[in-house]
C-alpha cells in the first residue's frame, strides 16, 4: 500500500499545483487607475463620494469626487436589486467587475450584491491608513 501512495504522490502534487494556477487573480486598483483597465475584470477599492438613485431606479456610486467630477462610477439597476440598494456613501468599498468606458470615464455595472464588499473599519472605527514613518525617518 505504501508503494502505491509513493507512486501517486508526485501525480497528486502536480494536479494540485495545476489547479492552484488555474485560479484567476483579480487585480485590485484604485478609482484613479480604473481607466487604464478598460475591458478587464478588476476589483476597484475606494471611498464612495456620492450615491444617487434616479427616478427609473438606477443607482450610481461615484468614486474620486462627486458627480460630475468623479473619476469612476458603478451602475446598479433596480431589476438586479429588488430589495433596494444599501447606502454606501462615505464608506470604503471594493467592487468587482468589468471596466467599461462611459462618456470618457471608467464605469462598472454591478448586477449582484456579491460584487460589492464594504471594507471593514479598524478597531478605532476608521478605515485603515498608511503606516506611520519609523522613528528617525523623515516624511517626504
C-alpha positions as a Markdown table, in Angstrom:
| # | Residue | x | y | z |
|---|---|---|---|---|
| 1 | Unk | 0.0 | 0.0 | 0.0 |
| 2 | Unk | 2.8 | 2.4 | 0.8 |
| 3 | Unk | 4.4 | 1.8 | -2.6 |
| 4 | Unk | 1.1 | 2.8 | -4.3 |
| 5 | Unk | 0.9 | 6.0 | -2.2 |
| 6 | Unk | 4.6 | 6.8 | -3.1 |
| 7 | Unk | 3.9 | 6.2 | -6.8 |
| 8 | Unk | 0.8 | 8.5 | -6.9 |
| 9 | Unk | 2.1 | 11.3 | -4.6 |
| 10 | Unk | 4.0 | 13.2 | -7.3 |
| 11 | Unk | 1.0 | 13.0 | -9.6 |
| 12 | Unk | -1.3 | 14.3 | -6.9 |
| 13 | Unk | 1.1 | 17.2 | -6.1 |
| 14 | Unk | 1.2 | 18.1 | -9.8 |
| 15 | Unk | -2.6 | 18.1 | -10.1 |
| 16 | Unk | -2.9 | 20.3 | -7.0 |
| 17 | Unk | -0.3 | 22.7 | -8.4 |
| 18 | Unk | -2.0 | 23.0 | -11.7 |
| 19 | Unk | -5.4 | 23.6 | -10.0 |
| 20 | Unk | -3.9 | 26.4 | -7.9 |
| 21 | Unk | -2.5 | 28.0 | -11.1 |
| 22 | Unk | -6.0 | 27.9 | -12.7 |
| 23 | Unk | -7.5 | 30.3 | -10.1 |
| 24 | Unk | -7.5 | 33.7 | -11.7 |
| 25 | Unk | -6.0 | 36.5 | -9.7 |
| 26 | Unk | -8.2 | 39.6 | -10.0 |
| 27 | Unk | -6.1 | 42.8 | -9.6 |
| 28 | Unk | -7.1 | 45.5 | -7.1 |
| 29 | Unk | -6.9 | 49.0 | -8.4 |
| 30 | Unk | -7.8 | 52.5 | -7.2 |
| 31 | Unk | -10.6 | 54.5 | -8.8 |
| 32 | Unk | -8.0 | 56.7 | -10.4 |
| 33 | Unk | -6.3 | 53.6 | -12.0 |
| 34 | Unk | -9.6 | 52.2 | -13.3 |
| 35 | Unk | -9.4 | 54.0 | -16.7 |
| 36 | Unk | -6.3 | 52.0 | -17.6 |
| 37 | Unk | -8.2 | 48.7 | -17.0 |
| 38 | Unk | -10.8 | 49.0 | -19.7 |
| 39 | Unk | -12.1 | 45.6 | -20.8 |
| 40 | Unk | -10.6 | 43.9 | -17.8 |
| 41 | Unk | -12.1 | 42.2 | -14.8 |
| 42 | Unk | -10.8 | 44.0 | -11.7 |
| 43 | Unk | -11.6 | 45.0 | -8.1 |
| 44 | Unk | -11.8 | 48.7 | -7.5 |
| 45 | Unk | -11.2 | 49.8 | -3.9 |
| 46 | Unk | -12.1 | 53.3 | -2.8 |
| 47 | Unk | -14.5 | 55.5 | -0.9 |
| 48 | Unk | -17.9 | 56.2 | -2.3 |
| 49 | Unk | -18.1 | 60.0 | -2.5 |
| 50 | Unk | -21.6 | 60.2 | -3.9 |
| 51 | Unk | -24.6 | 57.9 | -4.3 |
| 52 | Unk | -27.8 | 58.8 | -6.2 |
| 53 | Unk | -30.8 | 56.9 | -7.3 |
| 54 | Unk | -32.7 | 58.1 | -10.4 |
| 55 | Unk | -36.4 | 58.1 | -10.9 |
| 56 | Unk | -36.0 | 55.0 | -13.0 |
| 57 | Unk | -34.4 | 53.1 | -10.1 |
| 58 | Unk | -30.8 | 53.3 | -11.3 |
| 59 | Unk | -28.3 | 53.9 | -8.5 |
| 60 | Unk | -25.0 | 55.5 | -9.2 |
| 61 | Unk | -22.0 | 55.1 | -6.9 |
| 62 | Unk | -19.3 | 57.8 | -7.6 |
| 63 | Unk | -15.7 | 57.5 | -6.5 |
| 64 | Unk | -12.9 | 60.1 | -6.6 |
| 65 | Unk | -15.3 | 63.0 | -6.3 |
| 66 | Unk | -19.0 | 63.8 | -6.5 |
| 67 | Unk | -20.8 | 63.8 | -9.9 |
| 68 | Unk | -19.9 | 65.3 | -12.4 |
| 69 | Unk | -16.3 | 65.5 | -11.0 |
| 70 | Unk | -15.9 | 61.8 | -10.2 |
| 71 | Unk | -13.2 | 59.6 | -11.7 |
| 72 | Unk | -15.0 | 56.2 | -11.6 |
| 73 | Unk | -18.7 | 55.1 | -11.2 |
| 74 | Unk | -20.7 | 52.0 | -10.6 |
| 75 | Unk | -24.2 | 51.5 | -12.0 |
| 76 | Unk | -26.8 | 49.4 | -10.1 |
| 77 | Unk | -30.2 | 48.7 | -11.7 |
| 78 | Unk | -33.4 | 48.2 | -9.7 |
| 79 | Unk | -34.1 | 44.9 | -11.5 |
| 80 | Unk | -30.9 | 43.4 | -10.1 |
| 81 | Unk | -31.6 | 44.7 | -6.6 |
| 82 | Unk | -35.3 | 44.1 | -5.9 |
| 83 | Unk | -34.7 | 44.7 | -2.2 |
| 84 | Unk | -33.1 | 48.1 | -2.8 |
| 85 | Unk | -29.5 | 49.3 | -2.6 |
| 86 | Unk | -27.8 | 49.8 | 0.7 |
| 87 | Unk | -26.3 | 53.2 | 1.4 |
| 88 | Unk | -22.6 | 53.1 | 0.6 |
| 89 | Unk | -21.9 | 56.9 | 0.6 |
| 90 | Unk | -18.8 | 57.7 | 2.7 |
| 91 | Unk | -17.9 | 54.1 | 3.1 |
| 92 | Unk | -14.8 | 52.4 | 1.7 |
| 93 | Unk | -15.9 | 49.6 | -0.6 |
| 94 | Unk | -14.4 | 47.1 | -3.0 |
| 95 | Unk | -16.4 | 46.4 | -6.2 |
| 96 | Unk | -15.6 | 43.6 | -8.6 |
| 97 | Unk | -16.5 | 43.6 | -12.3 |
| 98 | Unk | -15.6 | 44.5 | -15.9 |
| 99 | Unk | -14.4 | 48.0 | -16.5 |
| 100 | Unk | -16.0 | 49.8 | -19.5 |
| 101 | Unk | -15.8 | 53.4 | -20.5 |
| 102 | Unk | -18.9 | 55.7 | -20.5 |
| 103 | Unk | -18.7 | 59.3 | -21.6 |
| 104 | Unk | -14.9 | 59.2 | -21.2 |
| 105 | Unk | -14.9 | 57.8 | -17.7 |
| 106 | Unk | -14.5 | 54.3 | -16.4 |
| 107 | Unk | -17.6 | 52.6 | -15.1 |
| 108 | Unk | -18.7 | 49.2 | -13.9 |
| 109 | Unk | -22.1 | 47.5 | -14.0 |
| 110 | Unk | -23.0 | 45.9 | -10.7 |
| 111 | Unk | -25.6 | 43.2 | -11.2 |
| 112 | Unk | -25.3 | 41.4 | -7.8 |
| 113 | Unk | -24.7 | 42.3 | -4.2 |
| 114 | Unk | -21.9 | 39.8 | -4.3 |
| 115 | Unk | -19.9 | 42.3 | -6.4 |
| 116 | Unk | -19.8 | 44.9 | -3.6 |
| 117 | Unk | -17.9 | 44.4 | -0.3 |
| 118 | Unk | -17.7 | 47.1 | 2.4 |
| 119 | Unk | -14.1 | 47.2 | 3.7 |
| 120 | Unk | -14.2 | 46.8 | 7.4 |
| 121 | Unk | -13.0 | 49.7 | 9.6 |
| 122 | Unk | -10.2 | 49.0 | 12.0 |
| 123 | Unk | -10.8 | 48.9 | 15.8 |
| 124 | Unk | -10.9 | 52.7 | 16.1 |
| 125 | Unk | -13.8 | 52.9 | 13.8 |
| 126 | Unk | -11.9 | 54.5 | 10.9 |
| 127 | Unk | -10.6 | 53.0 | 7.7 |
| 128 | Unk | -7.1 | 51.7 | 7.7 |
| 129 | Unk | -4.5 | 54.3 | 6.8 |
| 130 | Unk | -0.8 | 54.2 | 5.7 |
| 131 | Unk | 1.6 | 53.2 | 8.5 |
| 132 | Unk | 3.5 | 56.0 | 10.2 |
| 133 | Unk | 7.1 | 56.5 | 9.4 |
| 134 | Unk | 9.6 | 54.6 | 11.6 |
| 135 | Unk | 11.3 | 56.6 | 14.3 |
| 136 | Unk | 14.3 | 58.5 | 12.9 |
| 137 | Unk | 12.9 | 58.7 | 9.3 |
| 138 | Unk | 11.7 | 62.0 | 7.9 |
| 139 | Unk | 8.5 | 62.0 | 5.9 |
| 140 | Unk | 8.8 | 63.5 | 2.5 |
